[in-house]
Each structure stands twice: as C-alpha cells, then as structure tokens.
C-alpha cells in the first residue's frame, strides 16, 4: 500500500500546487484559474456509460455476477483476511467489464504493485436522501482494474466510464477469480475523504460516523428492510453493496458466472422487504 499512499498524497499536493505527477503518464498542468481538479485528461469529459437515472447514484458496472468466492479468498464485507477484516466487497466480474462513476465528484487514479493494482478513487458528497441535513463525503475505491479511462486527478461525472475491471495488483494470480474490489469510506469533509488511503486494517471510526449510520438506518435500512448477515460498518467503512442498494436503481440483472464454480448471489448475504437484492430497487422518474 505504500505506492497508493505516496500517489494519493502526491496527487492531493499536486491539485493544490500544480506539482508533477509521479506516475509514468505525464499529467497536464491545470488551466489558469482552475482549482487543479479540471475535466479528465481526454479533454472532453471522458466516455459515458449508463443513461443518468433518477436515482441519486448510478450503478458502478455494466454487468453483475454476484460476489467473488474462490479458494484464495471470500469476497463479502468483513470476511477474515488474516491480519484484518475485508474492508470492501469483491464484485465478481470478467475482465473487461466497464466500470462507471456512481456520482459527480473528484477523482484520483494510480497504480499499486502489491495491492490494488490499477485503482481509481472517487470522492463525492453523500446524497441528501441518505444524509438528510448532515454533510458527509464518500471516498469510493475501485481496485484491480485492467485499464483506466481517466488518469491522474480531476473531475468525474455520474455515469462516466472510469475503466475496465481486471486482475491487476495482488489479484493477478491464476487461482484468484477476476473481480472488482470496491469499498466506501465515509468522512466529515471532502479533504478528509481525498486524504483517505483505504489501508487494510484501518478499523477505527472517526468524526461523526455514528451519525452517518443513524441516518442510513432511518432513511433506507428501516423503510426497505435491507439487512446483511454481517455488520455493515467497519470503522468509517460502510458495506458498499448496502449503500449502492440504497442509492441506485439501475443495477444490471444478475447473471450466472461460467468462470466461478459457486454462484454466490447477493441474496446469500443480504435481504430486503421492499425489493429483491439480486435485482435492486426501482425508483420512479
């Protein structure tokens, strides 16, 4: 995780002081008057994925196969990973599955040899539908990408293509099924969220995280009956499938994988009273 830590800190400093990005791909200088978080480097805001939905966030992938489960590890939130609990969810998906930004926000992207491989981190406000009058920011991590459609740092839009899923970093071994490592950490301020390093073993809750979970329970979990077989909190981390289920209405239909022996559906871990967790919620226009 040292590469991730170094790149995140360097990118944040770059956004404020227009420093040089340490990665191999050069980062263009921000325009005069820019705050350092301009449009993505292709110059036109990037490629676009799903049509923007009436839901607060968009779903993050173009296909759904459930949860990764293989001899080298189990993919649900809070599973024991030896030295710490799993801080995200491993979304099972074949290499090359398109990945999309769930929300408008700022992003950082880089590479970590020994951890997440190609990774993208998006920071955006938690929508009012969950936070009510409280202000929180989500640091959203996509790990093990095959390729990134956005580089360095900048602004990202809801539904924008950010890359393709893969097996980079410590997921490259043949016995590990292809997947997206996806996690969400909640913070009080945007800067705290941008500084988030998504380190394994960081299980200490800070700030007003208790209030976030009160809001989540009252605005989504209780009305929908959405629940997990496990706890949905881990320090400042929230079970990312739970938050996606609360905020999206465009989840693809789940498919049976032909690249994993066991089909581990969302309903193996989650239940809801008002919707099928394998299908997702349906919000009106």
Secondary structure as GFF3:
##gff-version 3
##sequence-region A 1 285
A	DSSP	alpha_helix	2	17	.	.	.	ID=ss1
A	DSSP	beta_strand	69	70	.	.	.	ID=ss2
A	DSSP	beta_strand	73	74	.	.	.	ID=ss3
A	DSSP	beta_strand	89	92	.	.	.	ID=ss4
A	DSSP	beta_strand	98	100	.	.	.	ID=ss5
A	DSSP	beta_strand	105	112	.	.	.	ID=ss6
A	DSSP	beta_strand	117	125	.	.	.	ID=ss7
A	DSSP	alpha_helix	128	131	.	.	.	ID=ss8
A	DSSP	beta_strand	137	148	.	.	.	ID=ss9
A	DSSP	beta_strand	153	156	.	.	.	ID=ss10
A	DSSP	beta_strand	161	165	.	.	.	ID=ss11
A	DSSP	three_ten_helix	169	171	.	.	.	ID=ss12
A	DSSP	beta_strand	179	187	.	.	.	ID=ss13
A	DSSP	alpha_helix	190	195	.	.	.	ID=ss14
A	DSSP	alpha_helix	209	216	.	.	.	ID=ss15
A	DSSP	pi_helix	217	221	.	.	.	ID=ss16
A	DSSP	alpha_helix	222	224	.	.	.	ID=ss17
A	DSSP	beta_strand	227	228	.	.	.	ID=ss18
A	DSSP	beta_strand	233	234	.	.	.	ID=ss19
A	DSSP	beta_strand	237	238	.	.	.	ID=ss20
A	DSSP	alpha_helix	240	247	.	.	.	ID=ss21
A	DSSP	three_ten_helix	266	268	.	.	.	ID=ss22
A	DSSP	beta_strand	270	271	.	.	.	ID=ss23
###
